[in-house]
């Protein structure tokens, strides 16, 4: 039999799941995920269901994303392109019927693909969050996906503790400490997937790859400018039983009873006080002016970098840099900087501190 990998938080966790598939003791037979992209990709808040796509392949109780799948405008999605660049069937988890409906889709896909076990993949560790945790910003998506797996034979992989800029590394590791098997990642895992990280907007999974490749230091991420530390514990995976995760995170078992997205969100708000879906709605309602990347970017960059160095930042993600400077096209900004200041590229990140010169 095989293992069905389940991406807890969307596209970035899909890439991580593909890379971590090499750790499975049996064959990985597919990756299941919700279609929940950031507003920079999908201007509509929240996850997309099956009704938001054309070209899905309908299987026995589940739907597969292919390169022919397209989101219906104005929705956007990274999943169709990912489907063409990962070597696994990509299963769309539609949350319309809450965790109950997701559980049925996961079970049907596992049966058809020949999986007898699930591995839920979460980069960063907000899956282990609790009400009142400082820095916890997006508990809902991961907990809902976990709730859909809860009644099935499953375990969780928490990769790169602290790398999503939410719970800090020490908190994630401490909560998992008495229940965990630790795997250390090696650079070879990432070789097939680095080209995907060149275009995909995920930050946490990019940091996981960077840490595995040996990078250390403080990275600024997200529009809020959160500092994330790449340490010797960053390129590790913590393996726990999913039941243990549910003991740590009270939202998981509560959401397992949900039978609609509305019901799931209501339950999450009751427990957590708010969710990332509410924050996305508020952000989407605000109109922001952006500029396209141009040579003028090079004129405003030095002052931003000086301020970043005062914050003890060593690296910045290109997505964070684009948002900080008010630009819309992350890839165009990266290409512009690479063309004019190539020495400052640090793989998937931009080096804020230039190399010292030798007189």
C-alpha positions in Angstrom: 0.0 0.0 0.0 1.0 3.6 -0.1 0.9 7.1 1.6 -1.4 9.9 0.6 0.3 13.2 1.5 -2.1 16.0 2.6 -0.9 19.7 2.4 -2.3 21.4 5.5 -2.1 25.0 4.3 -2.3 25.1 0.5 0.2 25.4 -2.3 3.4 26.0 -0.3 2.7 22.9 1.7 2.1 21.0 -1.6 5.7 21.7 -2.6 7.0 20.7 0.8 5.0 17.5 0.7 6.4 16.6 -2.7 10.0 17.1 -1.4 9.3 15.3 1.9 7.8 12.3 0.0 11.3 10.9 -0.1 11.0 10.3 3.7 8.1 7.9 3.4 8.8 4.3 3.9 6.4 3.3 1.2 5.2 4.8 -2.0 3.7 8.3 -2.0 0.6 8.0 -4.2 -0.7 11.6 -4.3 -1.0 15.0 -2.7 -4.3 16.4 -1.5 -4.8 20.2 -0.8 -7.2 23.0 -0.6 -7.0 25.7 -3.2 -6.2 28.6 -0.8 -3.7 31.1 -2.3 -2.6 34.5 -1.1 -4.4 37.6 -2.4 -1.4 38.3 -4.6 -2.5 35.3 -6.6 -6.2 35.0 -5.9 -7.9 38.3 -5.2 -10.9 36.5 -3.7 -10.5 35.8 0.1 -10.6 32.2 1.3 -10.4 28.8 -0.4 -11.7 27.9 -3.8 -14.1 25.0 -4.2 -14.7 22.7 -7.2 -17.3 25.1 -8.6 -14.6 27.8 -8.9 -12.6 25.7 -11.5 -13.1 24.4 -15.0 -11.2 21.3 -16.3 -11.1 19.3 -13.1 -11.0 15.5 -13.6 -13.9 13.9 -11.8 -12.9 10.7 -10.1 -14.7 8.4 -7.7 -15.8 10.9 -5.0 -12.9 13.3 -5.6 -11.5 15.7 -8.2 -8.0 15.9 -9.6 -6.3 19.1 -10.7 -4.4 18.9 -14.0 -2.6 21.3 -16.3 -5.9 21.8 -18.1 -7.7 23.0 -15.0 -8.4 26.7 -14.8 -9.8 28.9 -12.1 -12.9 30.9 -13.1 -12.0 34.6 -13.1 -11.6 36.7 -11.1 -10.3 33.7 -9.0 -6.7 32.7 -9.3 -4.8 29.6 -8.4 -1.3 28.2 -8.5 -2.6 24.6 -8.5 -2.8 24.0 -12.2 0.8 24.9 -12.8 1.8 22.9 -9.7 0.0 19.9 -11.2 2.3 20.0 -14.1 5.5 20.3 -12.1 5.1 17.8 -9.2 5.3 14.0 -9.9 2.1 13.1 -8.1 -1.6 13.3 -8.7 -2.9 16.5 -7.2 -6.3 16.2 -5.3 -8.5 19.2 -4.8 -10.0 19.3 -1.3 -13.3 21.2 -1.5 -14.2 22.6 1.9 -17.8 23.5 0.9 -19.2 20.8 3.2 -16.7 21.4 6.0 -14.4 18.8 7.5 -17.0 16.1 7.0 -16.9 16.6 3.2 -13.2 16.9 3.1 -12.8 13.6 5.0 -15.0 11.8 2.5 -12.9 13.2 -0.4 -9.7 12.2 1.3 -11.0 8.7 2.0 -12.2 8.2 -1.5 -8.9 9.4 -3.0 -6.9 7.2 -0.7 -9.0 4.2 -1.6 -8.7 4.7 -5.4 -5.0 5.6 -5.3 -4.1 2.7 -2.9 -3.1 4.6 0.2 -3.5 3.1 3.7 -2.0 6.0 5.6 -2.1 9.8 5.5 0.7 12.2 6.3 -0.4 15.8 6.9 2.3 18.3 6.0 2.6 21.7 7.7 5.5 24.0 7.2 6.2 26.2 10.2 4.0 24.6 12.9 0.9 26.8 13.3 -0.9 23.4 13.2 0.2 23.2 16.9 -1.3 26.6 17.7 -3.7 27.4 20.6 -6.0 30.2 21.4 -4.1 33.2 22.7 -0.8 32.3 21.1 1.3 35.4 20.3 1.9 35.7 16.6 -0.6 33.0 15.5 -2.2 34.5 12.3 -3.5 31.6 10.2 -4.8 28.7 12.3 -8.0 28.0 10.4 -6.8 26.5 7.1 -4.4 24.0 8.7 -6.8 23.0 11.5 -9.7 22.5 9.0 -7.5 20.2 6.9 -6.3 18.3 9.9 -9.9 17.9 11.0 -10.7 16.3 7.7 -8.0 13.7 8.3 -8.7 13.1 12.0 -10.8 9.9 11.8 -8.5 8.3 9.3 -5.1 6.5 9.9 -2.8 9.5 9.8 0.2 11.3 11.2 1.5 14.8 10.9 4.9 16.2 9.7 5.7 19.7 11.1 8.5 20.8 8.8 10.8 23.8 9.5 9.5 24.8 13.0 8.9 28.5 13.2 9.5 29.2 9.5 6.1 30.6 8.7 6.6 33.6 11.0 3.8 32.6 13.4 4.7 30.4 16.4 8.4 30.7 17.2 10.7 27.7 16.8 11.0 27.1 20.6 7.3 26.9 21.1 6.7 24.5 18.2 9.5 22.2 19.4 8.5 22.3 23.0 4.9 21.4 22.3 6.0 18.4 20.2 8.9 17.4 22.5 7.4 14.4 24.3 5.7 12.9 21.3 8.0 13.4 18.3 10.3 11.6 15.9 12.7 14.1 14.3 13.9 13.8 10.7 16.8 15.9 9.4 16.5 17.1 5.8 19.3 16.8 3.2 19.9 19.2 0.3 19.2 16.5 -2.4 15.5 16.5 -1.5 15.1 19.9 -2.9 16.9 19.6 -6.3 13.7 18.7 -8.3 11.7 21.4 -6.6 13.9 24.5 -6.6 12.6 25.6 -10.1 9.1 25.7 -8.6 10.2 27.9 -5.8 11.5 30.4 -8.4 8.0 31.3 -9.4 5.7 30.1 -6.5 5.0 32.9 -3.9 5.4 30.6 -0.8 7.7 32.0 1.7 7.8 29.3 4.5 8.6 26.5 2.1 11.3 28.6 0.4 12.8 29.2 3.8 12.7 25.5 4.5 14.6 24.8 1.3 17.1 27.6 2.1 17.8 26.3 5.6 18.3 22.8 4.2 20.8 24.1 1.7 22.8 25.7 4.6 21.6 29.3 4.8 21.5 30.8 8.3 20.4 34.2 9.5 17.3 36.4 10.0 14.8 36.7 7.2 12.0 39.3 6.9 8.8 37.9 5.4 5.1 38.8 4.7 3.6 42.2 4.3 3.9 42.6 8.1 7.7 42.3 7.9 8.0 39.4 10.3 11.5 38.3 11.3 12.2 34.5 10.9 15.4 32.9 12.1 17.1 30.2 10.1 18.8 28.0 12.6 20.2 24.5 12.8 16.8 23.2 13.8 15.1 24.8 10.7 15.9 21.9 8.3 14.1 19.3 10.5 10.7 17.6 10.4 8.8 16.7 13.5 6.6 13.6 13.2 3.6 13.2 15.5 0.4 11.2 15.5 -2.5 13.3 14.3 -4.4 12.5 17.5 -1.5 14.1 19.4 -1.9 17.2 17.3 -5.6 17.3 18.1 -4.7 17.1 21.8 -2.4 20.1 21.4 -4.7 22.2 19.2 -8.3 22.3 20.4 -9.6 23.7 17.2 -8.9 20.4 15.2 -11.4 18.2 17.0 -14.0 21.0 17.1 -13.8 21.5 13.4 -14.1 17.8 12.7 -17.8 18.1 13.4 -18.3 20.8 10.7 -20.5 20.1 7.7 -20.2 23.4 5.9 -17.6 26.1 5.4 -19.8 28.6 7.2 -20.1 26.2 10.2 -16.4 25.7 10.2 -15.6 29.4 10.2 -18.2 30.1 12.9 -16.6 27.4 15.2 -13.1 28.7 14.5 -14.1 32.3 15.4 -15.7 31.0 18.7 -12.5 29.3 19.7 -9.8 31.6 18.3 -11.6 35.0 18.3 -10.8 35.5 14.6 -9.4 33.7 11.6 -7.2 34.5 8.6 -10.3 34.5 6.4 -11.6 37.6 8.2 -8.2 39.2 7.8 -8.2 38.4 4.1 -11.7 39.9 3.6 -10.5 43.1 5.3 -7.3 43.3 3.2 -9.1 42.5 -0.1 -11.6 45.4 0.6 -8.8 47.9 0.7 -7.6 49.2 -2.6 -3.8 49.6 -2.8 -1.8 51.4 -5.4 1.1 49.5 -6.8 3.9 50.3 -9.2 5.6 48.0 -11.7 9.2 47.2 -11.2 11.5 49.6 -13.0 14.9 51.2 -12.7 13.4 53.6 -10.2 13.3 50.6 -7.8 17.1 50.7 -7.5 16.8 54.3 -6.2 14.4 53.5 -3.3 16.0 50.2 -2.3 19.1 51.5 -0.4 17.0 53.4 2.2 14.7 50.4 2.8 17.8 48.2 3.2 19.4 50.6 5.7 16.2 50.4 7.8 16.2 46.6 7.5 19.8 46.4 8.7 18.8 48.5 11.8 16.2 45.8 12.5 19.1 43.2 12.3 17.7 41.6 9.1 20.1 39.6 7.0 17.8 38.5 4.1 14.4 39.3 2.8 12.0 37.3 0.6 11.3 38.8 -2.8 7.6 38.9 -2.0 8.2 40.9 1.2 10.5 43.2 -0.7 8.0 43.8 -3.4 5.2 44.6 -0.9 7.5 46.8 1.1 8.4 48.9 -2.0 4.9 48.9 -3.3 5.4 46.8 -6.5 3.0 44.3 -8.0 5.2 41.9 -9.9 7.5 39.8 -7.7 9.2 38.0 -10.6 9.8 41.2 -12.4 11.4 42.8 -9.3 13.6 39.7 -8.8 14.8 39.8 -12.4 15.5 43.5 -12.2 17.6 43.1 -9.1 19.4 40.1 -10.4 20.3 42.0 -13.6 21.7 45.1 -11.8 23.0 43.7 -8.5 23.7 39.9 -9.0 26.1 39.6 -6.1 23.2 40.2 -3.6 21.2 37.2 -4.7 21.1 34.4 -2.0 19.3 31.6 -3.8 15.6 32.2 -3.2 16.3 35.3 -1.0 17.7 38.8 -1.4 20.8 39.6 0.8 20.2 42.7 2.8 23.7 42.9 4.1 26.3 43.2 1.3 29.5 41.3 1.5 32.3 43.4 3.1 34.8 44.9 0.7 38.5 44.3 1.1 40.8 47.3 0.6 
